[in-house]
C-alpha cells in the first residue's frame, strides 16, 4: 500500500454523508440513545458467532459431503481466513477514520473511495441482506413444517405463519443491545446442536440412512465419488461454504455501538475460531457416517421423532434470532431513507417503527414464495453478494480509491481476494442458475399442498 499515514483517500467525499443523520462516530451514540449501553466485547463475540451460524450448521454437512471430508474442511478454513483478513482491513479503515466517524457500511466505503465507495458498499450490503432474510425465513418455515408434520405439512403456509411471527417480534426488538442479549440463546442452541444432537443423530440413524434411497455412496476425502461430482453440485457446496461466514454485513453497524471499538478485531477473531469448530464437528461426522449425498438442511433427513423435532425447533429459533439481527440493518436503512425523503408523507411514516420494518419483511416473503427452494436461495445469495462483499468488491473499492488507505496491513490479501472472488462468484451463480432451471429442485413440491 502507499505510505500515506494519517490519510484516508478522498476525505472530502467521505465526510459528506449519504444521509444527514448517518454520521455518529464509532463508539458514540445518538442523543436519543445516550442512556443505552453499547456492545461489550462479549456482546460482539456472541453476535458474530451466531450471525448465520444457525443455518450454516445444518448445511455444512452437505458441503463437506460433496467436497470431501478432507478438502471440505480445508475449503471452509481457507474461506474463513480470507474473509477474516478482509474484515480486519475494514476494521482498520474504521479505526483510522478521523473522529471515528464510520457508523455504517457505506461510511466505510466512503473512507476508502469517497462517494463511489459509499454507494457501492451500501448497495451491496442492502442487496445481500434483503436476499439473506428470505433464506432465514425459508429455513424457519421448513423446520416448523417438519416439527408439526401432518396435517400441517405445506411449507408455503408455514412461510406465512413465520412471516406473522417475525413481524410481531420485530415490533419490539429494535436495538443491537437487546438483540445481543437474546443472541446468547442462539449460541447455546448452536453448541448443543453441533456437539450433541447432530453427532448423536449421525450414530443413531446411520443404518436408516444407509438403507434409504437418498444414500448414494460413501464420502471420499477429496470430492464426491465418480458419478456424484457434477459441477453444479460442487458450485452449491462452495456456496454453502461461503454462506457460513459473513460478518461483513453487520460489521460497521455493530462496531458503531461498541463500548470499546479497539477490541472488535479480537472479538471477531475468537468468533471466527468458534464458528469453524461449530461447523467442523457435525460437518465431518455427517459426511463420514452418512455419505456424500446429505440433504440440505441435514435436519430434514432425520426421522420424525423426538430428536428430529428438537433439532428442528432449535434451528427455527436460532434462525429467527439471525433474522432479527440482520433486519436491524435493513430497518434502519429504510427509516433513514424515508426520513430523508423529499415527501412529507414518507417523513411521517419513518417515525413509526412497524412501517419501517414492513418493506424488508414483505420483500423477504415474496422472494421465498417465488423461489421456494432453500438451496437455490443460498446459491443466489452467495453468488450475488456474499462472495463479492467478502472479497473482490472490497478490493475494487480500494483500487477505486487509489490504494491510499493505510492501515498497517499488507496488500496481498486484497489482490488475492480480487483474483479468487470473481471466478468463484461466476461459478456459484452458474450453479444456482442450473438449480433454478432444474424442474425437480425448483418446483417446491407440496409448497401449498399441490398448488
Order of alpha helices (4+ residues) and beta strands (2+ residues): alpha-alpha-alpha-alpha-alpha-alpha-alpha-alpha-alpha-alpha-alpha-alpha-alpha-alpha-alpha-alpha-alpha-alpha-alpha-alpha
